[in-house]
Amino acid sequence: MPHKHHTLKTERLILNELKPIDIPQIVKYAGNKNIAKNTLNIPHPYAEKDAEFWIHSAKKGRDRGTQFTFAIRLIPKNEFIGGIGLKVERRFDRAEMGY
């Protein structure tokens, strides 16, 4: 059974579901060579297909209950500025956060 995607809201930020409309901004940020060199899983160069794969993987992980990925959006324009996720490893009763 798919898990519901939650929204978290603070005074300045909204954390919610990644959407296809975010792809240009995802490519812009993840395509930065300095970002890619400091991460394990971001390829360089980063293309639209990579962003599409990330969004699809996030949905699959949420449906399985093993990964909860959120877009980070800046209020008031709801502007995508990044992503944050929690990968759950039930076998070891722990989780890992990445942003």
Buried (B, 14 or more C-beta within 10 A) or exposed (E): EEEEBEEEEEEEBBBBBBEEEBBEBBBEBBBBEEBBEEEEEBEBEBEEEBBBEBBEBBBEBBEEEBBBBBBBBEEEEEEBEBBBBBBBEEEEEEBEEEE
